[in-house]
Amino acid sequence: MATYNTAELRRQNRNRVFRYIYSSGNPVTKQDIAQALNLSLPTVGQDLKELQEADLLEFQGTFDSTGGRKPRAIGIANNVRYSIGVYIGHKRIHMACINIRAQLLCSQRVSRPLTNDEEYARFLAQAIEDFIQINNIDTSRLLGVGIAVAGVPQPDKGVVTMSPVQPVTELDMNLLASHIPYPVLFENDANAGGLATWWVNPEKKNMIYLFLHRGIGGTMLLGGQPYHGSTLHGGEFGHMCLVPGGEACGCGQKGCFEAYCSTKRLSEDLGISIEEFFEGLQKGSEEYQKIWDSYLDYLAIGINNIHIVLDCQVVLGGLLAGYIGPYLPELRERLSKISTFETDGSYCTVSTFGYWSTCVGAALNFVSRFMDEI
């Protein structure tokens, strides 16, 4: 029993050392680690030796010395492991590869309408293989493939119950995973995007991730922990009512946030792509400007409602995050005007990963598991 406790304590210390170096962002010294974690220098030295032998650390030069040998700069070996995140959209498959520092290394979109059948499962697996080969991803260092979906994964039933805005009601998780020769995890799209945004948030404060896509969802990270609610419906911001008796929503109700701020309003409802909408907006289209002004008005109301209740940072993600950056000042101005409390709207930001947040978050599930096992 004592041997087990000693081995477990060593593992925990090793994990603490790795996480300290990881969270520091910049290279550190052995002395920095010992002081920060209240560990002896011999203990830190042994932990560093084991981590380096596992190719998890690398020496990145030296620091200036006040006398004697210059202390070595210790950092994470970023590309020691990779993870792939896949977002299954209704018309496209989106793929991204990250390293263990959550650095986006490559990404790609492939057109394919979503169907729940063998043909789609085989296409998805081949698309992932092509992505790996094109980008020279070393599969011996691949942790796994995280798949984000617009729905609720139910591992006990082997299915994903899909959002009403999707063309299928259920996805067969086992069928999709059966053709992929790597470990596979499924995740809700909004939760995945929230994880990616929180991961690179150095302050790890309370945060709302608002997923703006064909459907609208989100996730709440309170005290650094996700809050899903008593019946797992927490974060379904898209179905709060903005306009009683207003526009019909895919959920069957009227006046929902999603009915006014789905990205379909800027694309499918107009018979164009979202890229074409913003191109026209930039070229001065009066029609598109009128639509955009209305969209921003409703978006500001929804965001303000969320902020009034939860009083924390609101981070925008999903498809809209790839386009809204230049218009963020306009949105913040609207937020400032309708806020009950004094604010300049700066609590509203755009995800660091923009459009790719969902893929990155899906991939990070494997990185998180890997770090737990160090």
LINUR-V796979 format. One record per pair of residues at least 6 apart in sequence whose ideal C-beta (glycine too) atoms are under 6 Angstrom apart, sorted by the first residue. I is the first residue (numbers start at 1). J is the second residue. Records with the same first field share a line. If there is no record, write none. Layout:
I: J ; J
//
This chain:
13: 47
14: 47 ; 50
15: 374
16: 37
17: 33 ; 47
18: 51 ; 374
20: 33 ; 36 ; 37
21: 28 ; 76
22: 76
27: 60 ; 73 ; 74 ; 75
28: 74
29: 71
30: 44
33: 44
34: 41 ; 44
51: 57
55: 77 ; 80
56: 77 ; 80
57: 74 ; 77
58: 77
59: 72
60: 73 ; 75
61: 73
62: 70 ; 72
63: 71 ; 73
78: 99 ; 101
79: 99
81: 100 ; 141 ; 143
82: 97 ; 99 ; 137 ; 141 ; 142
83: 98 ; 143 ; 363 ; 366 ; 367
84: 97 ; 145 ; 363
85: 96 ; 146 ; 359 ; 360 ; 362 ; 363
86: 95 ; 147
87: 94 ; 148 ; 358 ; 359
88: 149
90: 114 ; 166 ; 167
91: 113
92: 109 ; 111
93: 110 ; 112 ; 127
94: 109 ; 359
95: 108 ; 131
96: 104 ; 107 ; 356 ; 359 ; 360
97: 105 ; 106 ; 137
98: 104 ; 360 ; 363
100: 367
102: 199
106: 135
107: 356
108: 131
110: 127
112: 123
114: 167
116: 168 ; 171 ; 172
121: 175 ; 176 ; 179
122: 179
125: 179 ; 180
142: 182
143: 366 ; 370
144: 182 ; 183 ; 366
145: 180 ; 182 ; 184
146: 185 ; 362 ; 363 ; 365 ; 366
147: 186
148: 187 ; 189 ; 192 ; 358 ; 362
149: 160
150: 163 ; 166 ; 189 ; 215
151: 160 ; 161 ; 162 ; 163
152: 161
153: 160 ; 186
158: 173 ; 174
159: 170
160: 171 ; 173
162: 168 ; 169
163: 215
164: 250 ; 251
165: 214 ; 215 ; 250
173: 186
177: 184
185: 365
187: 362
189: 358
190: 211 ; 217 ; 218 ; 219
191: 219
192: 358 ; 361 ; 362
193: 209 ; 211 ; 317 ; 357 ; 358 ; 361
194: 209 ; 219
195: 361 ; 364
196: 353 ; 357 ; 360 ; 361 ; 364
197: 209 ; 315 ; 351 ; 357
198: 207 ; 221
199: 364
200: 352
204: 224
206: 222 ; 312
207: 221 ; 313
208: 220 ; 306 ; 310 ; 314
209: 218 ; 219 ; 315 ; 317
210: 218 ; 314 ; 316
211: 217 ; 218 ; 317 ; 318
212: 318 ; 320
213: 263 ; 318 ; 319
214: 262 ; 263 ; 264
215: 238
216: 238 ; 257 ; 258
217: 238
218: 235 ; 237
219: 226 ; 235
220: 227 ; 234 ; 235
227: 234
228: 234
238: 257 ; 258
239: 251 ; 256
240: 257
241: 255
242: 255 ; 257 ; 260 ; 301
243: 255
244: 255
245: 254
246: 254 ; 255
247: 259
248: 254
249: 256 ; 258 ; 259
257: 302
260: 298
261: 298 ; 299
263: 274 ; 319 ; 320
266: 274 ; 277
267: 273 ; 274 ; 277
278: 323
280: 288
281: 288 ; 292
296: 331 ; 334
300: 334 ; 335
303: 314 ; 348
304: 335 ; 338
306: 314
307: 314
313: 347
314: 348
315: 349 ; 351
316: 350
317: 351 ; 357
321: 350 ; 351 ; 354 ; 355
322: 354 ; 355
325: 350
332: 345
335: 345
336: 344 ; 345
351: 357
353: 360
//
